[in-house]
Structure formats: C-alpha cells, structure tokens
C-alpha cells in the first residue's frame, strides 16, 4: 500500500504455476491489474519488451530475487534498454550467499552505482 497514486508495480515470474499462485495473492491483497501487473516469462525476454508491450518508461525501484546467475545479465538489460530512472534503487537479494559475485563486482566497480551490502543473519 506504499505505492504513490498512479504508480504501477510490475513483477516477472518465469514459472506459470508460481505465477498463478502469485496472481491470486496479489488480488487477495487488494491490488488490481492497473496497479500490479504480473508478467509471465523469462526475464531476458520480458525486460526488452517492458517499454513497448507494457508501457514502462523508467523504473524507480528494482528488486531482484530470482536466479542469482541472472542478476548481472538482467541489470545490464535494464541499462541497455534505458529502463532505470535517474537515482533508481536496485535491491538484489542473496548476493553473498548463495551469491552473485559477477553482479556484485560490476555494481561496485562500474561507476554507475553506490553499492551497499546489508548482511542478515536470518533469512526467514
């Protein structure tokens, strides 16, 4: 409920079965299709179509919690399609364990981001 008026949230899920469950949870939480849109498909296919097919011009916040080996590829896809707003926040889960070392190295050294790692002792 912390979304500003007229904000949209896009979520991407590769597995159709997980997407069906997520869709029900999203609707039970009271969000309609105009506020939260669940897109089914692999991120490497979805990201390049976000502007044309879904109308996303720029994202202010990206939360990554999928296959860690895909974090860097997906961040670079977002960059190359100019989908990150100026000052956007990219939050990536579990970059230390199980780890996303290439993503973390890139984020720390490319000069585009201020990188901060938050350690958590308990996952769930």
ROSE-178915 format. One line per field, with one value per residue: residue in one letter; x, y, z of N, C-alpha, C, O in turn. Coordinates in Angstrom, 2 decimals. Layout:
// residues N
doba	[A;...] .
n_c1	[X;...] .
n_c2	[Y;...] .
n_c3	[Z;...] .
ca_c1	[X;...] .
ca_c2	[Y;...] .
ca_c3	[Z;...] .
c_c1	[X;...] .
c_c2	[Y;...] .
c_c3	[Z;...] .
o_c1	[X;...] .
o_c2	[Y;...] .
o_c3	[Z;...] .
//
This chain:
// residues 124
doba	[X;X;X;X;X;X;X;X;X;X;X;X;X;X;X;X;X;X;X;X;X;X;X;X;X;X;X;X;X;X;X;X;X;X;X;X;X;X;X;X;X;X;X;X;X;X;X;X;X;X;X;X;X;X;X;X;X;X;X;X;X;X;X;X;X;X;X;X;X;X;X;X;X;X;X;X;X;X;X;X;X;X;X;X;X;X;X;X;X;X;X;X;X;X;X;X;X;X;X;X;X;X;X;X;X;X;X;X;X;X;X;X;X;X;X;X;X;X;X;X;X;X;X;X] .
n_c1	[0.82;2.18;2.60;2.75;-0.03;-1.29;0.95;2.71;3.31;5.40;5.81;7.80;7.60;8.87;7.85;4.82;3.03;3.81;3.29;0.50;-0.29;0.87;-0.56;-3.12;-2.57;-1.76;-4.15;-5.84;-4.67;-5.70;-4.92;-5.36;-5.29;-4.39;-2.69;-0.83;0.97;1.43;3.82;4.36;7.07;10.48;13.00;14.94;13.62;11.40;12.28;13.40;10.99;9.52;9.03;7.77;5.65;4.46;4.41;6.23;8.25;10.40;12.00;11.82;12.53;14.02;13.70;15.52;15.24;15.69;17.10;20.38;22.55;21.61;21.37;23.32;23.18;20.48;20.43;22.14;20.63;18.43;19.79;20.78;18.43;17.60;15.95;16.13;15.40;16.77;18.68;17.55;16.80;18.35;17.75;19.14;18.73;20.41;23.14;25.57;25.39;23.46;25.03;26.09;28.49;29.57;27.68;27.80;30.47;30.42;28.49;29.86;32.12;31.61;31.01;28.53;26.84;26.09;27.12;25.94;26.19;24.09;24.19;22.47;21.39;19.42;17.39;14.62] .
n_c2	[-1.19;1.08;2.39;5.28;7.35;6.41;4.94;2.11;-1.35;-3.81;-7.25;-10.08;-13.41;-16.52;-19.12;-20.60;-21.85;-20.89;-18.25;-18.24;-18.71;-16.48;-14.44;-14.79;-14.20;-11.54;-10.32;-11.00;-9.42;-7.05;-5.57;-4.31;-5.00;-2.69;-1.59;-3.54;-5.55;-8.75;-10.42;-13.10;-15.03;-15.55;-13.46;-12.41;-12.25;-10.72;-8.19;-6.66;-6.00;-4.41;-1.61;-1.25;-3.20;-3.11;-0.53;0.63;3.22;4.20;2.72;3.14;1.60;-1.51;-4.84;-7.66;-11.07;-13.67;-16.16;-16.13;-16.10;-14.72;-12.07;-10.05;-10.07;-9.30;-6.77;-5.40;-5.61;-4.01;-1.57;-1.26;-1.01;1.34;1.59;2.27;4.72;7.98;7.94;5.58;2.77;-0.30;-3.32;-6.23;-9.53;-11.89;-11.69;-12.37;-14.97;-17.51;-16.28;-13.80;-13.12;-11.87;-9.95;-8.38;-7.49;-5.99;-4.00;-2.70;-1.67;-0.46;2.23;3.39;3.08;3.43;1.27;-0.87;-3.31;-5.27;-7.26;-10.11;-12.12;-13.98;-15.60;-16.21] .
n_c3	[0.00;-0.04;-2.40;-4.46;-5.63;-8.81;-9.40;-10.75;-10.37;-11.51;-11.85;-12.46;-13.37;-14.07;-14.00;-14.82;-13.00;-10.47;-11.01;-11.25;-8.61;-7.39;-8.65;-7.54;-4.85;-5.07;-5.94;-3.80;-1.90;-2.57;-4.78;-8.05;-11.65;-12.85;-11.04;-10.07;-12.12;-13.23;-15.00;-17.07;-17.87;-19.06;-17.68;-19.40;-21.78;-21.18;-20.16;-22.41;-23.67;-21.99;-22.23;-24.78;-24.85;-22.31;-21.44;-19.67;-18.89;-17.29;-14.50;-11.03;-8.92;-8.47;-7.63;-7.15;-7.00;-7.96;-10.08;-9.15;-10.85;-12.98;-12.32;-13.05;-15.87;-16.20;-14.98;-16.71;-19.03;-18.32;-18.14;-20.81;-22.23;-21.29;-18.99;-16.35;-14.03;-13.32;-10.43;-9.55;-7.43;-6.93;-5.62;-4.58;-3.67;-1.59;-2.51;-1.44;-0.35;-1.66;-3.54;-5.92;-7.47;-9.83;-10.47;-8.13;-8.20;-10.57;-9.92;-7.89;-9.18;-11.67;-11.71;-11.88;-9.76;-6.26;-3.96;-1.47;0.94;2.85;5.58;6.68;9.35;9.52;7.29;6.93] .
ca_c1	[0.00;3.08;2.78;2.09;-1.15;-0.98;2.16;2.49;4.30;5.50;6.54;8.08;7.72;9.12;7.08;3.38;2.35;4.10;2.60;-0.93;-0.42;1.20;-1.70;-4.18;-2.12;-1.80;-5.55;-6.34;-4.12;-6.47;-4.36;-5.96;-4.35;-3.83;-1.67;0.20;0.88;2.30;4.22;4.88;8.09;11.86;13.36;15.72;12.66;10.45;12.91;13.44;9.64;8.80;8.57;6.85;4.46;3.83;4.35;7.17;9.25;11.55;11.74;12.45;12.95;14.12;14.01;15.94;15.22;15.48;18.36;21.47;23.43;20.96;21.31;24.13;22.58;19.24;20.77;22.68;19.50;17.72;20.62;20.86;17.12;17.38;14.74;16.36;15.26;17.87;18.58;16.82;17.36;18.35;17.93;19.35;18.75;21.34;24.32;26.72;25.14;24.44;25.98;26.05;29.76;29.78;26.77;28.33;31.69;30.00;27.82;30.86;33.23;31.25;30.92;27.14;26.04;26.63;26.82;25.97;25.80;23.49;24.24;21.35;21.73;18.29;16.71;13.16] .
ca_c2	[0.00;2.22;2.96;6.56;7.28;6.21;4.12;0.73;-2.32;-4.94;-8.39;-11.06;-14.79;-17.42;-20.36;-20.32;-22.32;-19.90;-17.02;-18.38;-18.52;-15.07;-13.62;-14.88;-13.48;-10.11;-9.88;-11.09;-8.27;-5.87;-4.84;-4.63;-5.13;-1.38;-1.26;-4.59;-6.41;-9.92;-10.79;-14.46;-15.27;-15.37;-12.04;-11.97;-11.95;-9.71;-6.87;-5.87;-5.63;-3.67;-0.30;-1.38;-4.01;-2.84;0.91;1.09;4.14;4.16;2.10;3.81;0.59;-2.88;-5.85;-8.91;-12.23;-14.82;-16.90;-15.20;-16.04;-13.83;-10.70;-9.13;-10.01;-8.54;-5.37;-4.83;-5.45;-2.80;-0.43;-1.11;-0.57;2.63;1.44;2.71;6.16;8.63;7.72;4.34;1.85;-1.71;-4.15;-7.61;-10.42;-13.01;-11.52;-13.00;-16.41;-18.31;-15.38;-13.29;-12.39;-11.03;-8.81;-7.56;-6.86;-4.97;-2.91;-1.99;-1.10;0.14;3.67;3.85;2.80;3.41;-0.11;-1.12;-4.69;-5.44;-8.67;-10.55;-13.40;-14.89;-15.40;-16.24] .
ca_c3	[0.00;-0.03;-3.73;-4.67;-6.57;-10.23;-9.57;-11.21;-9.96;-12.43;-11.31;-13.51;-12.87;-15.20;-13.86;-14.88;-11.79;-9.43;-11.41;-10.93;-7.16;-7.12;-9.12;-6.53;-3.66;-5.41;-5.97;-2.42;-1.18;-2.94;-5.91;-9.34;-12.76;-13.17;-10.05;-10.07;-13.30;-13.19;-16.35;-17.06;-18.89;-18.59;-17.58;-20.56;-22.85;-20.70;-19.99;-23.65;-24.11;-20.95;-22.70;-25.92;-24.58;-21.01;-21.20;-18.64;-19.43;-16.39;-13.21;-9.90;-7.95;-8.98;-6.62;-7.78;-6.10;-8.85;-10.24;-8.87;-12.03;-13.96;-11.83;-13.85;-17.21;-16.15;-14.72;-17.94;-19.95;-17.89;-18.54;-22.27;-22.71;-20.62;-18.18;-14.97;-13.81;-12.62;-8.99;-9.25;-6.45;-7.31;-4.43;-5.01;-2.52;-1.53;-3.37;-0.80;-0.25;-2.37;-4.16;-7.29;-7.44;-11.01;-10.28;-7.06;-8.71;-11.54;-9.20;-7.10;-9.95;-12.97;-11.58;-12.05;-8.57;-4.91;-3.57;-0.04;1.26;4.18;6.00;7.53;9.97;9.41;6.01;7.03] .
c_c1	[0.87;3.32;2.09;0.91;-0.64;0.32;1.77;3.64;4.24;6.28;6.65;8.29;7.84;8.20;5.57;2.61;2.57;3.37;1.12;-1.17;-0.17;0.05;-2.82;-3.82;-2.19;-3.23;-6.18;-5.85;-4.82;-5.93;-5.04;-4.88;-3.72;-2.72;-0.52;-0.03;1.91;2.55;4.86;5.86;9.47;12.28;14.12;14.83;11.71;11.08;12.95;12.07;8.90;8.27;7.48;5.55;3.72;3.81;5.27;8.23;10.53;11.12;12.51;13.05;12.93;14.47;14.32;15.98;14.90;16.80;19.51;22.38;22.87;20.95;22.07;23.54;21.34;19.48;21.28;21.61;18.68;18.48;20.56;19.53;16.68;16.10;14.91;16.26;16.52;17.66;17.82;17.57;17.24;18.69;18.02;19.54;19.82;22.55;25.58;26.57;23.71;25.38;25.71;27.32;29.98;28.90;27.36;29.58;31.35;29.40;28.83;31.85;32.84;31.14;29.52;26.35;26.82;26.19;26.95;25.45;25.27;23.53;23.06;21.70;20.62;17.53;15.21;12.73] .
c_c2	[1.26;2.83;4.32;6.41;7.20;5.43;2.74;-0.12;-3.47;-6.03;-9.44;-12.42;-15.72;-18.65;-20.06;-20.76;-21.35;-18.60;-17.08;-18.17;-17.05;-14.15;-13.63;-14.10;-11.97;-9.58;-9.95;-9.92;-6.97;-5.06;-5.28;-4.65;-3.79;-0.97;-2.26;-5.49;-7.52;-10.35;-12.17;-14.62;-15.09;-13.90;-11.56;-11.71;-10.82;-8.32;-6.07;-5.39;-4.74;-2.32;-0.47;-2.08;-3.60;-1.36;1.43;1.98;4.08;3.53;2.86;2.81;-0.78;-3.78;-7.15;-10.01;-13.46;-15.58;-15.91;-15.04;-15.09;-12.37;-9.73;-8.97;-9.12;-7.06;-4.71;-4.71;-4.21;-1.54;-0.21;-0.68;0.74;2.64;1.88;4.23;6.70;8.44;6.47;3.52;0.44;-2.50;-5.59;-8.49;-11.50;-12.88;-12.14;-14.51;-16.68;-17.49;-15.03;-12.46;-11.47;-9.77;-7.84;-6.81;-5.73;-3.76;-2.05;-1.21;-0.36;1.66;4.24;3.81;3.07;2.07;-0.26;-2.53;-4.71;-6.93;-8.97;-11.92;-14.43;-14.59;-15.30;-16.15] .
c_c3	[0.00;-1.39;-3.82;-5.64;-8.01;-10.46;-10.06;-10.71;-10.96;-11.74;-12.40;-12.87;-14.07;-15.18;-13.86;-13.63;-10.63;-9.73;-11.06;-9.44;-6.81;-7.52;-8.09;-5.27;-3.89;-5.36;-4.58;-1.57;-1.57;-4.10;-7.20;-10.43;-13.15;-12.21;-10.07;-11.28;-13.20;-14.64;-16.28;-18.21;-18.32;-18.67;-18.81;-21.78;-22.45;-20.69;-21.29;-24.14;-23.12;-21.44;-23.76;-25.55;-23.32;-20.63;-20.11;-19.28;-18.60;-15.07;-12.13;-8.91;-8.61;-7.81;-7.34;-6.74;-6.93;-8.94;-10.13;-10.08;-13.10;-13.54;-12.73;-15.24;-17.20;-15.85;-15.99;-19.03;-19.60;-18.30;-20.05;-22.89;-22.03;-19.80;-16.72;-14.89;-13.14;-11.12;-8.59;-8.20;-7.00;-6.06;-4.89;-3.78;-2.69;-2.45;-2.76;-0.71;-0.68;-3.24;-5.60;-7.46;-8.63;-10.93;-9.26;-7.51;-9.67;-10.82;-8.43;-7.96;-11.23;-12.91;-11.71;-10.75;-7.30;-4.35;-2.06;0.19;2.69;4.51;6.92;8.10;9.82;8.14;6.18;8.48] .
o_c1	[0.35;4.17;0.98;0.86;0.34;0.74;0.67;4.78;3.17;7.30;5.72;9.07;7.00;7.82;5.10;1.63;1.64;2.88;0.54;-2.14;-0.91;-0.27;-3.41;-4.66;-2.63;-3.48;-6.96;-6.53;-4.56;-6.43;-5.28;-3.72;-2.64;-1.91;0.65;-1.09;3.11;1.61;5.81;5.53;9.64;11.95;13.96;15.25;11.28;10.46;12.57;12.00;7.76;7.15;6.40;4.47;2.49;3.24;5.11;9.00;11.62;10.02;13.69;13.97;11.94;15.43;13.48;16.67;13.95;17.55;19.62;22.93;23.58;20.57;21.53;23.41;21.17;18.80;20.89;21.67;18.29;17.88;20.33;19.51;15.54;15.28;13.95;16.96;17.25;16.59;17.48;18.79;16.18;19.78;17.09;20.41;20.09;22.94;26.54;27.53;22.80;26.43;25.19;27.25;30.53;29.33;27.42;29.73;31.92;29.77;28.68;32.37;33.69;31.16;29.34;25.30;28.05;24.99;27.94;24.38;25.93;22.95;22.72;22.23;20.86;17.07;14.58;11.54] .
o_c2	[2.37;3.71;4.49;5.44;7.86;5.27;2.26;0.32;-4.03;-5.77;-9.66;-12.55;-15.69;-19.15;-19.34;-20.11;-21.02;-17.92;-16.08;-17.51;-16.45;-13.20;-12.58;-13.41;-11.22;-8.51;-9.08;-9.49;-5.92;-3.97;-6.46;-4.36;-3.76;-0.10;-1.86;-6.09;-7.27;-10.62;-12.38;-14.39;-14.55;-13.20;-10.41;-11.02;-10.05;-7.36;-4.90;-4.47;-4.36;-1.94;0.10;-1.61;-3.71;-1.00;2.57;1.52;3.94;3.78;3.17;3.15;-1.16;-3.52;-7.68;-9.90;-14.19;-15.63;-14.97;-13.96;-14.72;-11.50;-8.70;-7.85;-8.28;-6.19;-3.58;-3.80;-3.45;-0.57;0.91;-0.06;1.18;3.55;1.87;4.94;5.96;8.74;6.30;3.56;0.03;-2.36;-6.11;-8.23;-11.96;-13.85;-12.41;-15.25;-16.11;-17.99;-15.83;-11.24;-10.38;-8.68;-6.64;-5.62;-4.64;-2.62;-0.84;-0.18;0.31;2.32;5.46;4.44;2.95;1.78;0.16;-2.90;-4.24;-7.74;-8.18;-12.78;-15.62;-13.47;-14.40;-16.16] .
o_c3	[0.03;-1.52;-3.32;-6.39;-8.37;-11.60;-9.81;-10.63;-11.22;-11.10;-13.17;-11.92;-14.97;-16.23;-12.98;-13.25;-9.90;-8.82;-10.62;-9.05;-6.04;-6.81;-7.81;-4.70;-3.02;-4.81;-4.20;-0.64;-0.98;-4.37;-7.42;-10.17;-13.73;-12.52;-10.09;-11.43;-13.10;-15.39;-15.52;-19.37;-17.23;-19.63;-19.22;-22.71;-23.31;-21.16;-21.29;-24.95;-23.37;-21.08;-23.64;-25.90;-23.25;-19.60;-19.66;-20.12;-19.15;-14.59;-12.29;-8.16;-9.23;-7.08;-8.07;-5.72;-6.65;-7.97;-10.92;-10.30;-14.03;-14.33;-13.13;-15.74;-18.08;-16.40;-16.31;-19.85;-20.49;-18.75;-20.51;-23.95;-22.19;-19.90;-15.95;-15.61;-12.48;-10.60;-7.42;-8.11;-7.46;-5.50;-5.51;-2.94;-3.80;-3.10;-3.48;-0.97;-0.08;-3.65;-6.38;-7.59;-8.47;-11.29;-9.49;-7.24;-9.60;-11.11;-8.33;-7.52;-11.81;-13.95;-11.66;-10.65;-7.26;-4.29;-1.45;-0.31;3.61;3.79;7.80;7.39;9.97;7.93;5.63;8.77] .
//
